Amino acid sequence: MKQIKVKEIVERFNLEVASGEEGLNRLIKTSDISRPGLEMAGYFTYYPSERVQLLGKTELSFFHELSTEEKADRMERLCHDQTPCICISRGMEVPEELLRASNLHQIPVLKSTFTTTQLLGKVTSFLENQLAPTTSMHGVLVDIYGVGVLIAGGSGIGKSETALELVKRGHRLIADDLVEIKQPAENVLIGNPPELLRHLLEIRGVGIINVMTLFGAGAVRNFKKVAMVCTLENWDSTKQYDRLGLDEERIKIIDTYLPKMTIPVRPGRNLAVIIEVAAMNFRLKRMGFNAAETFSQRLAATILEENEEF
């Protein structure tokens, strides 16, 4: 399970550390954020202590109506050993009771000038991205007409050379050789390159080239949603390849299934053009037009018509 340190959100959003600096290395393990309204009223039965706690104007306004003993009790119980940090929005003053409890338990209290809703949205989005399930795949990721195509296949099959031809045809490279893939939401996969390999392409016999330097900033992207997978393999004369496109193969990456095409490689086949057309056909299918199904329906109608005449 992925996790990040509290100090990462402090640096990301330039938050002020009001107390509990010793706890900045505490770990955040979930992207869920809690607004402890019921807890301010004293109901801690189902207190989600493992979440980042966010106190806004509503929570603190209610807190100030409590008695001195209740204030101390609420903040003491709010600073649980599992709590990674407590955030205060709108730049509001941190209650003295919270300062004492947070310093005692080494729970960081962070202040932000954002409104409660803004802070909630920004931190949630950041945590979902950072804590998303991640995997790595060997291949090349290219943006073709807005479709993120992951080109996979064995070493030396021609993935990078195909990507280079696609870049020359006006498409954009995201990653070569190793693609890091995150799943920030259900059925959404985002691919990006490792920092070391960003904008680089390896061509056997030539070496490492920088695509952005050679072709300009418009030839690269830093990330892209992965929509389909094209797997290159050496032509096998004994194997039956799909000629109509009616049978859609799928591949599972993390928890998401993507359409997969197997493209046989042999001399004389222009792989870049084939993958480019595959991406265009994928877009057409998403728009509701399936050429293979249309052909199949025409063929069935023709056969039926001939049978009736016979």
Number of C-alpha atoms within 10 A of each C-alpha: 8 12 15 16 15 20 19 14 17 16 10 10 14 14 19 16 16 17 22 21 16 12 20 20 14 19 19 23 17 19 19 17 17 17 20 20 17 13 18 22 14 15 12 15 8 8 15 19 19 19 20 23 22 21 22 22 14 11 18 17 11 12 18 12 10 14 10 10 9 16 19 18 16 21 21 17 16 24 24 19 12 15 21 25 27 23 23 27 22 17 15 14 11 18 14 12 16 22 18 16 22 25 18 13 16 23 28 27 27 24 23 19 15 16 15 19 11 13 20 19 12 12 18 17 14 16 20 16 17 17 19 20 17 19 13 15 15 17 22 26 34 29 28 21 14 15 18 24 26 27 25 23 19 13 11 10 15 19 26 23 17 18 27 20 15 22 21 14 14 14 20 27 30 26 32 25 20 17 23 18 24 23 22 19 13 8 13 16 25 19 28 22 24 16 9 7 17 19 22 20 21 17 16 11 6 7 8 12 13 15 21 17 11 9 14 10 12 13 22 22 20 15 20 21 20 21 22 22 24 21 19 19 16 12 13 11 8 6 8 7 13 12 8 11 13 13 10 10 13 14 13 10 17 14 12 14 16 19 14 19 22 15 18 16 17 12 6 6 10 12 21 19 14 12 21 19 13 17 23 15 15 17 17 13 13 9 9 8 13 16 15 15 13 11 13 13 12 12 12 11 12 12 12 12 11 9 9 8 7 6
